Amino acid sequence: MSAAPDEVEQPDAGPRVSGTGRMTAFSDGVFAIVITLLVIDLRVPEYHEGELLSGLLGEGASYLAFVVSFVYIGVLWLNHHALLRLIRGTTLTLSWINLGILFGTVIIPFPTAVLASAFTHGDTDDQRAAVALYALSAALMSAPWLVFFSYLHRHPALLHRRITPDYVRRQRLRPITGLVLYGLGGLLGWFVNPLLGLIAVIIMITYHAVTSEGLPRWLTRR
């Protein structure tokens, strides 16, 4: 008898393996909701007659924070999509790890709102705190991705036949880089200059966008 659509044929021993359809659908729904929630903090500014343009320009930081976070969530979705293409099935443990990834995603609107508020209405100290919070959130978000790759490396039976454990092992460098460099970006924003810290965060988002399909073999070759 063939396996059910959301189950993977497997031996009796070992953890129960299910298909990735439900994980993919649920995750895509979460990403869609989070990316939509970002726009809630975009509001028409208060203005007097004839001062709408200046009011809109005064909210420029809010618009920038929205764009950065929109792109960031989009990059996370692309990375998550590529991640799920590596596997043919999931276990209960892997599903919990995936929830950790989604948890890191759903908190993004909060540091985004803090960042927009600090750069619109706050002083330098507020901006330092906001950039540090955003960078810290991004750094902590890298942790479950590292756990995901490590789990797959230890359970190669979950991988598609074309994916090797060695390939998965090499990809752990990406979340490690995120943990370290997002953290350094937060320290840069706190101790040196908040704008430099924000630029460092944007550079890291770009890095994850470029490597969304995985690190090239030559970059991880020893």
LINPE-V555473 format. One record per backbone hydrogen bond with DSSP energy under -0.5 kcal/mol. NH is the residue of the N-H (numbers start at 1). CO is the residue of the C=O. Records with the same first field share a line. If there is no record, write none. Layout:
NH: CO, CO
This chain:
7: 4
8: 17
18: 90
19: 6
24: 20
25: 21
26: 22
27: 23
28: 24
29: 25
30: 26
31: 27
32: 28
33: 29
34: 30
35: 31
36: 32
37: 33
38: 34
39: 36
40: 37
41: 38
42: 39
43: 41
51: 48
55: 51
56: 52
57: 53
58: 54
59: 55, 56
60: 57
62: 59
63: 59
64: 60
65: 61
66: 62
67: 63
68: 64
69: 65
70: 66
71: 67
72: 68
73: 69
74: 70
75: 71
76: 72
77: 73
78: 74
79: 75
80: 76
81: 77
82: 78
83: 79
84: 80
85: 81
86: 83
87: 84
88: 158
89: 158
90: 18
95: 91
96: 92
97: 93
98: 94
99: 95
100: 96
101: 97
102: 98
103: 99
104: 100
105: 101
106: 102
107: 103
108: 105
110: 107
111: 107
112: 108
113: 109
114: 110
115: 111
116: 112
117: 113
118: 114
119: 115
120: 116
121: 117
122: 117, 118
127: 123
128: 124
129: 125
130: 126
131: 127
132: 128
133: 129
134: 130
135: 131
136: 132
137: 133
138: 134
139: 135
140: 136
141: 137
142: 138, 139
143: 140
144: 140
145: 141
146: 142
147: 143
148: 144
149: 145
150: 146
151: 147
152: 148
153: 149
154: 150
155: 151
158: 155
159: 156
160: 86
163: 160
168: 164
169: 165
170: 166
171: 167
172: 168, 169
173: 170
174: 171
175: 171
176: 172
177: 173
178: 174
179: 175
180: 176
181: 177
182: 178
183: 179
184: 180
185: 181
186: 182
187: 183
188: 184
189: 185
190: 186
191: 187
192: 188
193: 188
197: 193
198: 194
199: 195
200: 196
201: 197
202: 198
203: 199
204: 200
205: 201
206: 202
207: 203
208: 204
209: 205
210: 206
211: 207
212: 209
214: 211
219: 216
220: 216, 217
221: 217
